[in-house]
Amino acid sequence: MTIGKITRASVRPASGLDLLSHEEISGLTRSHPEVFRLFRNVALAVLNTDSVSDDGDRLLRDYHDFVIRLIPQSRGLKLELENAPSAAFVDGRMIQGVRNHVFAALRDIVYTDHKIRGRRFDLDTPEGVTDAVFRILRNAGVVRPNEAPNLVVCWGGHSIDRIEYDYSKEVGYQMGLRGLDIVTGCGPGAMKGPMKGAAVGHAKQQIRDGRYIGITEPGIIASEPPNAIVNELVIMPDIEKRLEAFVRLAHCIVVFPGGVGTTEEILYVLSLLMDSGRDKHLPIIFAAPESRADYFESLTGFLERTLGPDVRDLYQVICGRPDHVAREARQAISRVQRHRGKTQEAYYYNWSLNIAPHLQEPFIPSHENMAALRLFRDLPPHQLASQLRCAFSGIVAGNVKPDGIERIARHGPYQLRGEPGLMTELDDLLQQFVTQGRMKLHEHPYQPCYQLVPE
């Protein structure tokens, strides 16, 4: 396949990044080259918007000669690019939405690095991590006071079929008609569908300031580049802070069918809600087309058999009826608004949601860490959910993240160890994802990046 490239281009920000000082830009490019490499790779992923591939490693190989330079000037910052993906340009000019995403990535990476290196983030305490997540979101302009709750976080797979995509779009449309805004992981598939549908719903209601917020992190953005609907992009430092950003912003969560990444997100929020004494005012709806009802039957069966029957109290399942999903989301958000008003809690950021340290600590999916996970049902349910979350996070890394793919190439598949019954349940679920093509785009047959070892 021919790779289209733009030999040379230059671009300036529409606003905001003019306020970066020459010292900040110089420090990024000279003093901290590893941070600049991070920005270069994230910018490449953003320029690859709406790609049909989830192979981040191949993207880096195909555009190994991609160059981006930061040029500080008296009248503001300029970027110079060489050998950039041509899909990001029309008649030699960068698409406006893509341009905004590139500068959003620079904004977040510069800001986060500046705060971490200056020790202005306290990442050693739960309160400090929550504060850091808030400040990154605030710096991006995502948290907005004095607005009524209306943010629906939508999770779901990037590798879904047309039936599931159209369903997610119809649900998004029905939510847009009801004035709800959408937050997703910013990529294709079930992340794009709700945004695209909501955009039409907003247009019909003449809502001109609809919000389509995409929250991602450097490890996943190459395989899930921002879709064209996203108008607010935020790059969080890692998956754990990305997940915390989702639940802190959410007034309701709607989950569509997906693969291991979607299951990781589900296990994260269930671990949070199952922890004793935790705030449960976070409505969760599992939604699928009627023809895909078996998807959530299998997934909820896995959850109930591994985490216990009480877990079913934390979500509701709706098959078909997109308008019903949207009404339930609207009503759930109204309950959240009443609760937060009664308790004097902020609408824009769920400070009262207590997140345990084991859900905030970054999990590095090395072979040693994956093998050390305790997958046994004698653990308290919220701890087992957290351990399973880490296992699915590692499989995501082995499937689509460049560093995870490299680990698998060097050392072979991850080994996951646990009690035989639980390993059987896990194997059945993962095999279902493989059979349904939910693991990785354009890889047939799928080569598992994991081995399950009963103990």
SULZI-V358659 format. One record per pair of residues at least 24 apart in sequence whose C-alpha atoms are under 6 Angstrom apart, sorted by the first residue. I is the first residue (numbers start at 1). GAP is how many residues later the second one is. Records with the same first field share a line. If there is no record, write none. Layout:
I: GAP ; GAP
This chain:
4: 81 ; 82
5: 78 ; 79 ; 80 ; 81
6: 77 ; 78 ; 80
7: 75 ; 76
8: 73 ; 74
9: 71 ; 72
10: 69 ; 70
11: 67 ; 68
12: 66
18: 58 ; 59
22: 50
43: 59
45: 177 ; 180
46: 179
47: 41
49: 176 ; 177 ; 178
50: 177
54: 169
55: 168 ; 345
56: 166 ; 167 ; 346
57: 345
108: 127
126: 231
143: 205
144: 204
145: 203
149: 198
150: 30 ; 31
151: 30 ; 31 ; 99 ; 100
152: 30 ; 31 ; 98 ; 99 ; 100 ; 101
153: 30 ; 31 ; 97 ; 100
154: 30 ; 99 ; 100 ; 101
155: 100
156: 34 ; 99 ; 100 ; 101 ; 102 ; 106
157: 33 ; 101 ; 102
158: 30 ; 31 ; 32
159: 279
160: 29
165: 24 ; 25 ; 28
168: 25 ; 26
169: 24 ; 25 ; 28
170: 27
171: 151
172: 25 ; 26
173: 24 ; 25 ; 28
174: 149 ; 152
175: 151
176: 25 ; 26
177: 24 ; 25
181: 30
182: 30
183: 29 ; 30 ; 31
184: 30
185: 29 ; 30 ; 31
186: 28 ; 40 ; 41
187: 37 ; 38 ; 39 ; 40
188: 39
219: 182
220: 181
240: 120 ; 122
248: 101 ; 102
249: 100
251: 82
252: 31
253: 31
254: 30 ; 31 ; 32
255: 31 ; 32
256: 31 ; 32
259: 179
260: 132
261: 135
264: 125 ; 128
267: 118 ; 122
268: 121
271: 111 ; 114 ; 115
274: 108
275: 107
279: 74
284: 31
285: 30 ; 31 ; 32
286: 31
287: 31 ; 32
288: 31
289: 30 ; 31
290: 29 ; 30
307: 74
365: 29
367: 47
371: 44 ; 45
375: 43
376: 42 ; 43
398: 51
413: 36 ; 37
414: 36 ; 37
415: 35 ; 36 ; 37
416: 36 ; 37
417: 36 ; 37
418: 36 ; 37
419: 35 ; 36
420: 34
